[in-house]
Amino acid sequence: MFTMQDLRAHYLFSDQDADLLLTLQPLAELNLERFSREFYDYLYSLPETAAILNNSNRARLREMHINWFMSLFCGIYDNHYMNHLTRIGHAHVKAGLSVHFVNAAMNQIRHFLLGLIDDNYSDREQRRILREAVEKMLDMNLDVMSTSYREEEMKKVFVSRKVESFLIKATERFTYGLNLALVLALAGVSISVVILFIWDILHIFRGDMEKGILSALGSLLILWMMIELMDNEIKNLKGGKFNILVFIGVIIVAMIREILISTLRKDDLTTQAFLAGTLLILGVVYYLVSHAQKEHPVA
């Protein structure tokens, strides 16, 4: 943050400029009523600024504008003066006044003051140095007031980033929790599949050899599928990426089991042909995805 001394140095505003502005104080005071009238005529000519004025204490606002106008010619421009300008800038931001209209209004004030100098000073050199002093002072005022808008924008960006960061972290934790719950659920289902496999083995000892073997084979396929899914989820929890081949492989295993069950049920040939065709398509998809991953491995 710059001090008033820094600002004066950057705009080459000297003590001589301050003295020149002080000499304009009587002229400014003499034309104070005219300034106020023309300035407010301009503000009311714009719908955006007129709306803000209509919702404000106009008498108090007019007094503040007059005080600011006369402070341009006070001759003392220190950090206290800069803080005063900063408060004005924050008031503009709080009122919802766009920085565009601050610039536009300052342009009108500039024309008013330069016209005042041209009308009251006949000496060309005197007019030049007075105009330069006024230009520098108005530019410094505009600089400080505009800073309030930049600070407000930075504050919004900072708050936005904090909210965004919080939401991302919360979502990541929630997703991690869901993945953890999924692993636990898969573990529970896997235990059930092991029990189912044991039950299928019992069918073999009871004499139903064909049904027992096919059912046990189907249960083993499901168990393999559960192991693959759990392994993939554990890798995911550790920061790895989901492998689409595992997902396709699980579908293929499920389809093979369905074919085995269809054989036991003695389904018609059309159903079995449909299942076999689906399995063939899945096999082709698995091959294509596998080939693509080899050519373009995922980091």
Rosetta silent file (secondary structure, phi, psi, omega in degrees, C-alpha in Angstrom):
SEQUENCE: MFTMQDLRAHYLFSDQDADLLLTLQPLAELNLERFSREFYDYLYSLPETAAILNNSNRARLREMHINWFMSLFCGIYDNHYMNHLTRIGHAHVKAGLSVHFVNAAMNQIRHFLLGLIDDNYSDREQRRILREAVEKMLDMNLDVMSTSYREEEMKKVFVSRKVESFLIKATERFTYGLNLALVLALAGVSISVVILFIWDILHIFRGDMEKGILSALGSLLILWMMIELMDNEIKNLKGGKFNILVFIGVIIVAMIREILISTLRKDDLTTQAFLAGTLLILGVVYYLVSHAQKEHPVA
SCORE:     score description
SCORE:     0.000 S_00000001
   1 L     0.000  129.687 -178.920    0.000    0.000    0.000 S_00000001
   2 L   -78.699  150.172  170.853    1.391    3.385   -1.027 S_00000001
   3 L   -91.486  171.236  178.563    1.669    6.336    1.327 S_00000001
   4 H   -65.198  -32.368  177.940    0.700    9.856    0.305 S_00000001
   5 H   -64.146  -41.642  176.748    4.393   10.653   -0.005 S_00000001
   6 H   -62.136  -44.572 -177.815    4.786    7.775   -2.490 S_00000001
   7 H   -61.955  -43.535  179.042    1.750    8.946   -4.418 S_00000001
   8 H   -62.537  -38.468  179.624    3.044   12.499   -4.641 S_00000001
   9 H   -67.372  -40.685 -178.356    6.397   11.216   -5.892 S_00000001
  10 H   -66.706  -34.189 -179.110    4.775    8.996   -8.536 S_00000001
  11 L   -96.377    6.672 -179.959    2.647   11.859   -9.872 S_00000001
  12 L    54.739   40.151 -179.945    5.494   14.411   -9.551 S_00000001
  13 L   -90.552  113.549 -173.623    3.279   16.487   -7.266 S_00000001
  14 L   -99.131  172.777  174.479    5.515   19.083   -5.600 S_00000001
  15 H   -63.116  -31.924  177.009    5.090   21.534   -2.733 S_00000001
  16 H   -63.147  -39.513  176.935    4.808   24.220   -5.408 S_00000001
  17 H   -62.630  -40.828  178.930    1.788   22.369   -6.830 S_00000001
  18 H   -62.536  -41.753  179.013    0.257   22.296   -3.338 S_00000001
  19 H   -65.686  -37.832  179.042    0.794   26.057   -2.980 S_00000001
  20 H   -63.911  -41.350  178.833   -0.759   26.665   -6.399 S_00000001
  21 H   -65.484  -35.722  178.869   -3.868   24.717   -5.425 S_00000001
  22 H   -63.269  -34.930  178.960   -4.105   26.721   -2.213 S_00000001
  23 H   -68.221  -20.455  179.416   -4.209   29.938   -4.263 S_00000001
  24 L   -83.801   -7.156 -174.855   -7.267   28.549   -6.073 S_00000001
  25 H   -58.065  -46.640  179.043   -9.203   28.146   -2.827 S_00000001
  26 H   -60.524  -40.900  179.680  -10.928   31.585   -2.932 S_00000001
  27 H   -65.332  -40.749  179.176  -11.973   31.052   -6.559 S_00000001
  28 H   -64.487  -41.236 -179.592  -13.287   27.562   -5.759 S_00000001
  29 H   -66.981  -36.011  179.091  -15.252   28.862   -2.782 S_00000001
  30 H   -65.686  -31.476 -177.695  -16.706   31.653   -4.886 S_00000001
  31 L  -105.885   19.626 -175.676  -17.963   29.105   -7.447 S_00000001
  32 H   -63.637  -44.050 -178.936  -18.992   26.454   -4.932 S_00000001
  33 H   -65.290  -39.983  178.186  -22.725   26.825   -5.503 S_00000001
  34 H   -64.356  -42.791  178.092  -22.269   26.674   -9.259 S_00000001
  35 H   -58.985  -48.699 -177.368  -20.124   23.556   -8.938 S_00000001
  36 H   -60.527  -42.509 -178.438  -22.704   21.826   -6.748 S_00000001
  37 H   -65.209  -49.186 -177.913  -25.547   22.693   -9.107 S_00000001
  38 H   -67.209  -37.408 -179.173  -23.767   21.571  -12.288 S_00000001
  39 H   -64.866  -44.211 -179.127  -22.347   18.456  -10.644 S_00000001
  40 H   -74.607  -29.346  173.259  -25.745   17.288   -9.394 S_00000001
  41 H   -61.604  -40.109  178.854  -27.407   18.150  -12.690 S_00000001
  42 H   -66.755  -46.469 -178.483  -24.918   15.801  -14.311 S_00000001
  43 H   -62.065  -38.704 -179.957  -25.435   13.024  -11.736 S_00000001
  44 H   -75.920  -13.518  177.773  -29.220   13.229  -12.070 S_00000001
  45 L   -78.703  -13.303  179.306  -28.919   13.055  -15.852 S_00000001
  46 L  -104.495  122.965 -177.717  -27.621    9.474  -15.523 S_00000001
  47 H   -56.946  -38.234 -176.195  -30.242    6.870  -14.501 S_00000001
  48 H   -67.231  -46.652  179.988  -27.692    4.756  -12.608 S_00000001
  49 H   -75.181  -31.492  177.954  -26.333    7.558  -10.429 S_00000001
  50 H   -63.032  -38.832  179.761  -29.767    9.152  -10.074 S_00000001
  51 H   -63.125  -38.881  179.167  -31.105    5.902   -8.589 S_00000001
  52 H   -69.524  -41.015  179.554  -28.348    5.909   -5.954 S_00000001
  53 H   -63.854  -39.255 -178.471  -28.938    9.586   -5.132 S_00000001
  54 H   -67.114  -22.842  179.313  -32.685    9.027   -4.729 S_00000001
  55 L   -99.291   13.406 -177.714  -32.005    6.313   -2.150 S_00000001
  56 L  -120.357  167.777  173.148  -29.549    8.449   -0.163 S_00000001
  57 L   -78.217   97.862 -170.133  -29.678   11.365    2.255 S_00000001
  58 H   -64.502  -36.779 -179.654  -29.239   14.016   -0.415 S_00000001
  59 H   -64.813  -44.254  179.739  -28.516   16.914    1.946 S_00000001
  60 H   -67.742  -39.101 -179.673  -25.770   14.976    3.713 S_00000001
  61 H   -65.246  -40.891  178.904  -24.400   13.682    0.412 S_00000001
  62 H   -63.461  -40.600  178.665  -24.278   17.192   -1.044 S_00000001
  63 H   -63.255  -40.498  179.306  -22.407   18.415    2.024 S_00000001
  64 H   -65.232  -40.085  179.082  -19.871   15.585    1.683 S_00000001
  65 H   -65.990  -39.554  178.980  -19.293   16.388   -1.989 S_00000001
  66 H   -65.347  -43.256  178.795  -18.783   20.074   -1.199 S_00000001
  67 H   -62.261  -41.457  178.323  -16.317   19.246    1.592 S_00000001
  68 H   -64.232  -43.310 -178.652  -14.388   16.944   -0.741 S_00000001
  69 H   -59.224  -44.635 -179.028  -14.351   19.591   -3.482 S_00000001
  70 H   -71.346  -26.563  179.317  -12.932   22.230   -1.137 S_00000001
  71 H   -68.014  -18.020  176.669  -10.362   19.759    0.237 S_00000001
  72 L   -61.598  -24.201 -173.463   -8.772   19.751   -3.227 S_00000001
  73 L  -116.673   23.090 -176.881   -7.464   23.244   -2.432 S_00000001
  74 L   -75.267  -23.619  178.396   -6.548   22.820    1.248 S_00000001
  75 L    87.097  -11.689  179.323   -2.790   22.898    0.530 S_00000001
  76 L  -118.587  115.302 -175.655   -2.011   20.023    2.927 S_00000001
  77 L  -127.754   86.866 -177.127   -1.886   16.586    1.322 S_00000001
  78 L  -118.246 -167.001 -178.924   -0.624   14.008    3.801 S_00000001
  79 H   -65.258  -29.356  175.724   -1.609   10.490    4.875 S_00000001
  80 H   -62.535  -42.024  177.393   -4.597   11.916    6.734 S_00000001
  81 H   -64.410  -40.408  179.771   -5.829   13.342    3.431 S_00000001
  82 H   -64.770  -40.586  177.832   -5.186    9.993    1.729 S_00000001
  83 H   -62.839  -35.932  176.896   -7.188    8.133    4.397 S_00000001
  84 H   -62.097  -42.358  178.380  -10.040   10.554    3.779 S_00000001
  85 H   -66.928  -37.272  178.929   -9.991    9.653    0.067 S_00000001
  86 H   -63.081  -41.354  178.396   -9.866    5.943    0.911 S_00000001
  87 H   -64.078  -36.700  176.946  -13.007    6.279    3.046 S_00000001
  88 H   -63.731  -43.362  178.677  -14.742    8.026    0.148 S_00000001
  89 H   -60.727  -43.626  178.679  -13.764    5.156   -2.160 S_00000001
  90 H   -65.150  -34.514  177.476  -15.134    2.563    0.274 S_00000001
  91 H   -64.558  -38.782  176.690  -18.360    4.582    0.557 S_00000001
  92 H   -62.783  -44.462  179.478  -18.726    4.411   -3.242 S_00000001
  93 H   -62.391  -45.376 -178.792  -18.210    0.640   -3.177 S_00000001
  94 H   -62.719  -35.999 -179.813  -20.698    0.223   -0.325 S_00000001
  95 H   -75.591  -11.134  179.769  -23.294    2.308   -2.175 S_00000001
  96 L    83.583   20.287  179.778  -22.915    0.054   -5.216 S_00000001
  97 L   -81.297  125.094  179.262  -21.596    2.817   -7.471 S_00000001
  98 L   -66.107  144.213  178.592  -19.662    1.439  -10.431 S_00000001
  99 H   -61.739  -23.834  176.813  -16.090    2.685  -10.805 S_00000001
 100 H   -58.514  -43.197 -177.802  -17.085    3.692  -14.336 S_00000001
 101 H   -75.935  -25.461  173.344  -19.307    6.466  -12.967 S_00000001
 102 H   -64.596  -44.698  178.077  -16.595    7.582  -10.540 S_00000001
 103 H   -64.428  -42.449 -178.821  -14.311    8.112  -13.535 S_00000001
 104 H   -64.838  -42.162  179.514  -17.058    9.814  -15.522 S_00000001
 105 H   -65.643  -39.759  178.936  -17.918   12.165  -12.635 S_00000001
 106 H   -64.211  -33.295  177.395  -14.244   13.006  -12.117 S_00000001
 107 H   -64.413  -39.609  177.754  -14.025   13.896  -15.790 S_00000001
 108 H   -65.564  -40.589  178.481  -16.867   16.399  -15.358 S_00000001
 109 H   -64.723  -38.671  178.626  -15.144   17.933  -12.326 S_00000001
 110 H   -60.405  -47.123  179.797  -11.924   18.176  -14.329 S_00000001
 111 H   -62.875  -39.048 -179.913  -13.678   20.096  -17.111 S_00000001
 112 H   -62.762  -47.600 -176.858  -15.328   22.390  -14.577 S_00000001
 113 H   -69.426  -41.449  179.155  -12.050   23.292  -12.843 S_00000001
 114 H   -65.611  -36.845  176.270  -10.031   23.703  -16.029 S_00000001
 115 H   -65.818  -36.789  178.447  -12.759   25.924  -17.434 S_00000001
 116 H   -63.319  -41.562  178.594  -12.705   27.944  -14.216 S_00000001
 117 H   -65.968  -45.084 -178.414   -8.961   28.499  -14.574 S_00000001
 118 H   -62.728  -34.226 -176.947   -9.243   29.452  -18.246 S_00000001
 119 H   -78.991  -20.269 -171.894  -11.995   31.973  -17.481 S_00000001
 120 H  -116.540   -5.497  179.386  -10.189   33.682  -14.595 S_00000001
 121 L  -127.094  117.451 -177.050   -6.495   33.683  -15.521 S_00000001
 122 L   -85.407  -27.254 -178.821   -5.350   35.580  -18.578 S_00000001
 123 L   -72.097  125.082 -174.926   -1.643   34.778  -18.264 S_00000001
 124 H   -63.115  -44.347 -178.525   -0.871   31.713  -20.373 S_00000001
 125 H   -66.643  -39.378  178.323    1.979   30.401  -18.178 S_00000001
 126 H   -63.761  -41.147  177.532   -0.064   30.857  -15.016 S_00000001
 127 H   -61.925  -40.756 -177.092   -2.933   28.927  -16.565 S_00000001
 128 H   -62.274  -49.139 -176.396   -0.559   26.120  -17.566 S_00000001
 129 H   -70.703  -32.456  176.609    0.943   25.536  -14.119 S_00000001
 130 H   -68.696  -41.954  178.592   -2.458   25.810  -12.411 S_00000001
 131 H   -62.354  -42.467  179.804   -3.990   23.339  -14.853 S_00000001
 132 H   -63.346  -41.408  179.678   -1.117   20.891  -14.298 S_00000001
 133 H   -63.896  -42.701  178.825   -1.504   21.111  -10.520 S_00000001
 134 H   -64.755  -43.403  179.847   -5.259   20.490  -10.769 S_00000001
 135 H   -59.246  -46.140 -179.672   -4.751   17.579  -13.182 S_00000001
 136 H   -62.113  -44.290 -177.918   -2.263   15.903  -10.838 S_00000001
 137 H   -64.250  -43.584  179.127   -4.516   16.337   -7.810 S_00000001
 138 H   -65.798  -38.021  178.065   -7.582   14.918   -9.559 S_00000001
 139 H   -64.872  -40.214  178.336   -5.549   11.978  -10.893 S_00000001
 140 H   -66.309  -41.032  176.850   -4.258   11.187   -7.393 S_00000001
 141 H   -59.528  -46.378 -178.987   -7.789   11.379   -5.992 S_00000001
 142 H   -64.926  -37.234  178.858   -9.061    9.032   -8.671 S_00000001
 143 H   -60.973  -49.642 -177.311   -6.163    6.640   -8.074 S_00000001
 144 H   -65.967  -43.146 -179.865   -6.868    6.325   -4.344 S_00000001
 145 H   -64.649  -39.346 -179.954  -10.633    5.982   -4.802 S_00000001
 146 H   -66.693  -29.199  178.804  -10.198    3.333   -7.507 S_00000001
 147 H   -59.417  -33.760  178.998   -7.948    1.332   -5.180 S_00000001
 148 H   -60.697  -37.351  178.298  -10.988    0.692   -2.971 S_00000001
 149 H   -68.936  -41.027  179.003  -12.648   -1.093   -5.884 S_00000001
 150 H   -64.481  -39.670  178.130   -9.556   -3.206   -6.546 S_00000001
 151 H   -63.593  -39.260  179.403   -9.376   -4.156   -2.868 S_00000001
 152 H   -65.732  -40.709  178.328  -13.044   -5.167   -2.936 S_00000001
 153 H   -64.349  -42.439  178.869  -12.488   -7.335   -6.025 S_00000001
 154 H   -63.540  -37.154  178.659   -9.473   -9.014   -4.403 S_00000001
 155 H   -64.026  -41.272  179.164  -11.546   -9.662   -1.291 S_00000001
 156 H   -64.901  -42.483  179.161  -14.253  -11.338   -3.394 S_00000001
 157 H   -62.971  -41.820 -179.082  -11.665  -13.472   -5.193 S_00000001
 158 H   -63.311  -46.372  179.479  -10.089  -14.459   -1.872 S_00000001
 159 H   -64.174  -41.651  179.873  -13.445  -15.438   -0.342 S_00000001
 160 H   -60.934  -41.540 -179.865  -14.426  -17.261   -3.539 S_00000001
 161 H   -68.212  -36.102  178.296  -11.200  -19.269   -3.482 S_00000001
 162 H   -64.598  -44.326  179.095  -11.674  -20.155    0.186 S_00000001
 163 H   -64.120  -43.884 -179.865  -15.220  -21.391   -0.477 S_00000001
 164 H   -61.371  -44.122  179.756  -14.070  -23.269   -3.573 S_00000001
 165 H   -63.214  -41.335  179.335  -11.218  -24.900   -1.651 S_00000001
 166 H   -63.190  -44.178 -178.914  -13.569  -25.890    1.185 S_00000001
 167 H   -64.851  -40.555  179.988  -16.101  -27.425   -1.221 S_00000001
 168 H   -63.917  -45.893 -179.798  -13.405  -29.367   -3.082 S_00000001
 169 H   -64.163  -41.462  179.963  -11.936  -30.756    0.145 S_00000001
 170 H   -64.181  -41.507  179.317  -15.384  -31.630    1.512 S_00000001
 171 H   -66.288  -40.631  178.611  -16.321  -33.382   -1.737 S_00000001
 172 H   -62.316  -42.245  179.142  -13.033  -35.292   -1.806 S_00000001
 173 H   -66.196  -39.439  179.052  -13.567  -36.492    1.766 S_00000001
 174 H   -64.417  -43.536  178.495  -17.154  -37.474    0.997 S_00000001
 175 H   -63.560  -40.380  177.865  -16.036  -39.408   -2.095 S_00000001
 176 H   -61.631  -41.680  178.420  -13.297  -41.095   -0.077 S_00000001
 177 H   -63.123  -40.322  178.214  -15.899  -42.113    2.510 S_00000001
 178 H   -64.703  -42.066  178.115  -18.155  -43.550   -0.196 S_00000001
 179 H   -63.371  -38.732  178.406  -15.262  -45.545   -1.665 S_00000001
 180 H   -65.182  -42.752  177.855  -14.400  -46.853    1.793 S_00000001
 181 H   -63.451  -36.707  179.047  -18.022  -47.862    2.362 S_00000001
 182 H   -65.252  -41.116  178.160  -18.004  -49.563   -1.053 S_00000001
 183 H   -62.068  -43.711  179.129  -14.897  -51.595   -0.149 S_00000001
 184 H   -63.865  -39.690  178.623  -16.529  -52.707    3.112 S_00000001
 185 H   -65.242  -41.770  178.177  -19.717  -53.615    1.243 S_00000001
 186 H   -63.415  -38.008  178.093  -17.721  -55.613   -1.331 S_00000001
 187 H   -63.789  -41.849  178.467  -15.928  -57.422    1.492 S_00000001
 188 H   -63.902  -42.789  178.657  -19.279  -58.316    3.050 S_00000001
 189 H   -65.779  -37.067  179.746  -20.657  -59.578   -0.263 S_00000001
 190 H   -62.115  -39.855  177.087  -17.453  -61.572   -0.853 S_00000001
 191 H   -61.605  -40.769  178.366  -17.954  -63.382    2.448 S_00000001
 192 H   -64.060  -37.438  179.453  -21.493  -64.220    1.326 S_00000001
 193 H   -66.578  -38.780  177.122  -20.134  -65.558   -1.986 S_00000001
 194 H   -60.728  -42.826  177.751  -17.670  -67.796   -0.111 S_00000001
 195 H   -62.923  -40.425  178.272  -20.595  -69.192    1.888 S_00000001
 196 H   -63.657  -39.244  178.675  -22.504  -69.692   -1.387 S_00000001
 197 H   -62.465  -43.146  178.099  -19.506  -71.521   -2.864 S_00000001
 198 H   -62.062  -40.502  178.865  -19.414  -73.875    0.132 S_00000001
 199 H   -63.146  -39.200  178.366  -23.140  -74.481   -0.294 S_00000001
 200 H   -66.713  -36.564  177.714  -22.591  -75.335   -3.987 S_00000001
 201 H   -62.820  -36.349  179.467  -19.835  -77.802   -3.053 S_00000001
 202 H   -62.556  -30.111  177.975  -22.291  -79.537   -0.739 S_00000001
 203 H   -62.352  -33.849 -179.964  -24.522  -80.173   -3.781 S_00000001
 204 H   -65.108  -44.396 -178.905  -21.717  -82.281   -5.267 S_00000001
 205 H   -71.201  -18.072  178.583  -21.534  -84.491   -2.171 S_00000001
 206 L   -87.461   -0.653  175.079  -25.316  -84.843   -2.213 S_00000001
 207 L   104.537  -12.280  179.298  -25.145  -86.463   -5.639 S_00000001
 208 L   -89.090   73.610 -171.221  -26.186  -83.520   -7.847 S_00000001
 209 H   -61.770  -50.886 -174.584  -22.803  -83.473   -9.570 S_00000001
 210 H   -62.743  -49.085 -179.236  -23.629  -81.356  -12.659 S_00000001
 211 H   -64.380  -39.890 -178.285  -25.540  -78.658  -10.815 S_00000001
 212 H   -63.991  -44.747 -178.081  -22.984  -78.560   -8.021 S_00000001
 213 H   -66.782  -46.449 -179.086  -19.989  -78.142  -10.336 S_00000001
 214 H   -64.911  -40.723  179.160  -21.613  -75.489  -12.537 S_00000001
 215 H   -66.201  -41.473  179.331  -22.962  -73.567   -9.538 S_00000001
 216 H   -64.593  -39.531  177.815  -19.594  -73.738   -7.766 S_00000001
 217 H   -63.496  -41.095  177.472  -17.870  -72.514  -10.929 S_00000001
 218 H   -63.283  -40.004  178.820  -20.344  -69.625  -11.136 S_00000001
 219 H   -66.056  -37.936  177.418  -19.700  -68.768   -7.486 S_00000001
 220 H   -64.101  -39.393  177.906  -15.942  -68.801   -8.091 S_00000001
 221 H   -63.226  -41.831  177.816  -16.393  -66.418  -11.003 S_00000001
 222 H   -63.583  -41.759  179.841  -18.409  -64.072   -8.783 S_00000001
 223 H   -62.639  -41.591  176.598  -15.737  -64.326   -6.093 S_00000001
 224 H   -61.679  -41.382  178.695  -13.058  -63.456   -8.638 S_00000001
 225 H   -61.159  -42.410 -179.700  -15.178  -60.524   -9.767 S_00000001
 226 H   -65.704  -39.334  179.407  -15.501  -59.290   -6.162 S_00000001
 227 H   -63.145  -43.863  179.274  -11.742  -59.597   -5.613 S_00000001
 228 H   -62.210  -42.949 -179.883  -11.025  -57.555   -8.753 S_00000001
 229 H   -65.098  -43.278  179.256  -13.504  -54.870   -7.724 S_00000001
 230 H   -64.383  -41.878  179.098  -12.100  -54.662   -4.198 S_00000001
 231 H   -61.346  -41.585  179.590   -8.544  -54.501   -5.498 S_00000001
 232 H   -67.071  -39.900  179.558   -9.499  -51.685   -7.855 S_00000001
 233 H   -67.526  -37.609  178.089  -11.320  -49.765   -5.107 S_00000001
 234 H   -64.257  -41.834  176.081   -8.356  -50.122   -2.736 S_00000001
 235 H   -62.060  -37.948  178.828   -6.074  -48.709   -5.440 S_00000001
 236 H   -63.930  -40.610  178.018   -8.583  -45.907   -5.901 S_00000001
 237 H   -64.350  -30.382  179.893   -8.470  -45.134   -2.168 S_00000001
 238 L   -84.652    3.588  177.265   -4.683  -44.946   -2.393 S_00000001
 239 L   104.325    2.243  178.600   -4.934  -42.356   -5.145 S_00000001
 240 L   -77.037  174.959 -179.948   -4.952  -44.600   -8.196 S_00000001
 241 L  -102.334  151.335  178.970   -7.293  -44.296  -11.170 S_00000001
 242 L   -69.687  130.757 -179.899  -10.263  -46.497  -11.939 S_00000001
 243 L   -93.743  113.519 -177.122   -9.386  -49.129  -14.553 S_00000001
 244 H   -63.226  -26.447  179.038  -12.217  -49.436  -17.058 S_00000001
 245 H   -63.142  -34.381  177.847  -10.962  -52.902  -18.033 S_00000001
 246 H   -62.857  -43.281  179.957  -11.887  -54.160  -14.571 S_00000001
 247 H   -61.855  -45.741  179.110  -15.424  -52.913  -15.065 S_00000001
 248 H   -65.237  -39.902  178.913  -15.701  -54.604  -18.487 S_00000001
 249 H   -61.602  -38.771  178.230  -14.138  -57.779  -17.069 S_00000001
 250 H   -62.661  -41.851  178.921  -16.731  -57.873  -14.292 S_00000001
 251 H   -64.610  -39.434  178.751  -19.523  -57.647  -16.867 S_00000001
 252 H   -63.016  -43.885  179.016  -17.925  -60.477  -18.874 S_00000001
 253 H   -62.323  -43.101  178.595  -17.699  -62.663  -15.766 S_00000001
 254 H   -62.019  -37.378  179.378  -21.326  -61.915  -14.922 S_00000001
 255 H   -68.642  -39.736  177.564  -22.293  -62.843  -18.479 S_00000001
 256 H   -61.693  -42.877  178.707  -20.348  -66.149  -18.290 S_00000001
 257 H   -62.596  -39.341  179.634  -22.143  -66.990  -15.055 S_00000001
 258 H   -64.057  -36.150  177.595  -25.470  -66.177  -16.692 S_00000001
 259 H   -65.562  -41.110  178.129  -24.612  -68.577  -19.538 S_00000001
 260 H   -61.995  -44.132  179.602  -23.820  -71.318  -17.001 S_00000001
 261 H   -65.945  -38.604  178.582  -27.113  -70.728  -15.221 S_00000001
 262 H   -61.638  -36.514  178.011  -28.932  -70.661  -18.559 S_00000001
 263 H   -65.540  -41.635  178.786  -27.444  -74.074  -19.346 S_00000001
 264 H   -65.465  -36.645 -179.429  -28.684  -75.448  -16.022 S_00000001
 265 H   -76.639  -11.806 -176.994  -32.138  -74.007  -16.645 S_00000001
 266 L    59.072   49.730  177.687  -32.078  -75.558  -20.119 S_00000001
 267 L   -66.247  162.942 -178.666  -33.141  -72.274  -21.742 S_00000001
 268 L   -68.698  165.549 -174.596  -34.075  -72.252  -25.403 S_00000001
 269 H   -63.520  -34.146 -179.182  -31.432  -71.897  -28.100 S_00000001
 270 H   -62.612  -44.517  179.959  -32.383  -68.277  -28.894 S_00000001
 271 H   -63.266  -44.678 -178.680  -31.683  -67.135  -25.330 S_00000001
 272 H   -67.337  -35.456  177.635  -28.363  -68.942  -25.209 S_00000001
 273 H   -66.636  -39.000  178.348  -27.385  -67.547  -28.632 S_00000001
 274 H   -63.065  -44.590  179.529  -28.228  -64.029  -27.425 S_00000001
 275 H   -64.133  -41.292  179.565  -26.068  -64.484  -24.320 S_00000001
 276 H   -65.335  -40.384  178.210  -23.209  -65.905  -26.382 S_00000001
 277 H   -64.304  -41.148  177.802  -23.442  -62.987  -28.854 S_00000001
 278 H   -62.652  -41.606  178.738  -23.403  -60.476  -26.004 S_00000001
 279 H   -62.700  -39.279  178.611  -20.354  -62.198  -24.537 S_00000001
 280 H   -63.489  -43.745  179.158  -18.614  -62.007  -27.920 S_00000001
 281 H   -62.549  -43.419  178.739  -19.314  -58.267  -28.208 S_00000001
 282 H   -62.600  -36.909  177.848  -18.004  -57.678  -24.680 S_00000001
 283 H   -63.583  -41.083  178.146  -14.873  -59.624  -25.569 S_00000001
 284 H   -64.700  -42.918  178.651  -14.282  -57.389  -28.601 S_00000001
 285 H   -61.660  -42.970  179.384  -14.826  -54.262  -26.465 S_00000001
 286 H   -59.835  -43.191 -179.345  -12.390  -55.600  -23.858 S_00000001
 287 H   -64.475  -44.799 -177.868   -9.768  -56.192  -26.552 S_00000001
 288 H   -64.098  -43.524  179.624  -10.204  -52.724  -28.099 S_00000001
 289 H   -65.457  -42.175  179.082   -9.990  -50.933  -24.733 S_00000001
 290 H   -62.021  -41.521  179.561   -6.972  -53.005  -23.724 S_00000001
 291 H   -65.871  -40.055  179.907   -5.254  -52.218  -27.025 S_00000001
 292 H   -66.131  -38.593  179.782   -6.024  -48.493  -26.657 S_00000001
 293 H   -68.192  -31.585  178.073   -4.606  -48.426  -23.117 S_00000001
 294 H   -69.586  -37.598  179.939   -1.386  -50.037  -24.301 S_00000001
 295 H   -75.998  -34.237 -179.427   -0.956  -47.386  -27.006 S_00000001
 296 L  -129.520   75.490 -177.841   -1.964  -44.502  -24.713 S_00000001
 297 L   -62.609  141.062  178.826   -1.195  -45.570  -21.142 S_00000001
 298 L   -81.541  131.061 -178.284   -2.907  -43.566  -18.378 S_00000001
 299 L   -69.096    0.000    0.000   -0.432  -41.787  -16.094 S_00000001
